Amino acid sequence: MTRRPIRLLSALFVLSGVMLLAACQGGDADKALLETPAVGDLYAAELSAFSDYEFTDENEKPIDPAYGLMKVVSADAAGVVVITENAAAADKSVSRSDIKGDLSTIEFDESEQIQIAKADLIQAHADGLIYVVKRPATN
């Protein structure tokens, strides 16, 4: 009877290792995209860490921190210029879901263009301010 808990613990240990490895590989892929940014790249990010604007909910109450998407509108060896999504949420999971879904419904605010140096972009990822990176397929 004591063998069953040991097997269960072993299975849980292996499963947690697999999940950690998958998370690290995703982080490495995101970092590689940040090191070679391109126009059209999308970042799920803490918008309030980058934008000077205050994000509010449907009741006009401030959201801080505010999470959403950013889109690269210019990229070169020095860094990127991004614009933020028009909407924001108080929960990271919304932007994690949005970046994987139908992006045709996402609207971006072109009035505020935010410059981010490449080193700052990579540091923002390391700090968790940018937590998902996506490079949409080009036609």
Secondary structure, 3 states (H helix, E strand, C coil): CCHHHHHHHHHHHHHHHHHHHHHHHHHHHHHHHHHCCCCCCEEEEEHHHCCCCCCECCCCCECCCCEEEEEEEEEECCEEEEEEECCCECCHHHHHHHHHCCHHHCCEEEEEEEEEEHHHHHHHHHCCCEEEEECCCCC
